[in-house]
């Protein structure tokens, strides 16, 4: 899930507070009771799963099934239900003796989506080498950040986490009662930190909790629950996995297992050529201002995420805070360099989707006023109020309150030098509270997620054109967040040349 790819870099300060953070879900009910040693709980759990010897002699495990992958940060309104990716085929292969894992899944979007909506993924970890296999069978190293993420994935199964807990190099600590579960903290030899929750009646693993982070949410408490155990090859194995995060108690994955297979052949090792190759470096974060008209710039950002900049008499205003803290910082720096004598004081955020609010916390830390539809206010307040101890961001280091100006269907930002009108786009299935910006003097539009020349399909192109016609916004140029600058006629022509199944070879 791209909206939720997490930075998992640890700091000493974050490690020191991890136990507190991991207990968020049940801390209010935590009690100190006599539960025996951590080793006692692990031994009991191993016996419940099938016995220590059986658990430790398993070579491979293949989990097959299907389910859903809700799309966090992309619902039509902040309060509407999450939209789902349907996982039609899921296969997770554990090579437990060689510390390898492979995740294969076929996902289809059950909602209108303008990019790849039918995706096959093949993601593998072989020790310290993370790599992906494309649909043609070609393997390539994944970014270094994927290693820890997949190492964590390797532990998210009762059999795997209990084996890890039995490893003499693993540190066990902090036995406690959380709610009605027995809990203990685990630190692996690789330094990965998790909390294992056990059912006190059966001693079977009930869930695992761990911490990650993102630019939108700061610290994220993840919890995967194991239920509906069945007996397979002398082991107890779950048939239902539900993963949640602590933001609005969102479910991020719900998988039902159709088949558990123990000790089947598993060829998930990396080829020598893959091991010898270098992981790709993170793409550079860039932003380059381009003057479009007097007092108006397009700040073209990397990764197809850009902003518009408007010059007023005594300040400047940005349109959009995409898509990460790093890009937000770069856009702010370049905006300030355009006219150093005028401060950037406010940012218009078109809508609440995560790829458009990745810079929200950064903008708040800078003291900017956030201008957006009033329907986004509470959601933004929740985002900026979250802690960020795992990967402290600018807001964590420099706390500031949210300064918010709510807009309904129309608002005007105006002084002697510049006038910018804001309009809500109506009846759009992608985003209900989406604002476009209009500079009447030059007939310039800035919009976000309504049109992108690089989309595979324009599923709400007619709605976009209808809104423009109703608002009488026949622009000379669109300065978009995604895509490239085009005229009204060019964008309408592109929409008309597209259909709902794919793009043509049309180029304006």
Buried (B, 14 or more C-beta within 10 A) or exposed (E): BEBBBBBBEBEEEBBEBBBEBBBBBBBEEEEEEEBEEBEBBBBBBBEBBBEBEBBBEBBBBBBBBBBBBBBBBBBBBBEEEBBBBBBEEBBBBBBBEBBBBBBBBBBEBEBBBBEEBEEEBBBBBBEEBBBBBEEEEEBEBBBBBBBBBBBBBBBBBBBBBBBBBBEEEBBBEEBBBBBEBBBBBBBBEBEBBBBBBBBBEEBBBBBBBBBBBBBBBBBBBBBBBBEEBEEBEBBBBBBBBBBBBBBEEBBBBBBBBEEBBBEEEBEBBBEEEBBEBEBEEEEEBEBBBEEBBEBBBBBBBBBBBBBBBBBBEEBBBBBBBBBBBBBBBBBBEBBBEBBEEBBBBBBBBBBBBBBBBBBBBBBBBBBBBBBBBEBBBEBBEBBBEBBBBBBBBBBBEEEBEBBBBEBEEEBEBEEEBBBBBBBBBEEBEBBBBBBBBBBEEBBBBBBBBBBBBEBBBBBBBEBBBBBBEEBEBEBEBBBBBBBBBBBBEBBBBBBEBBEEEEBEEEEE
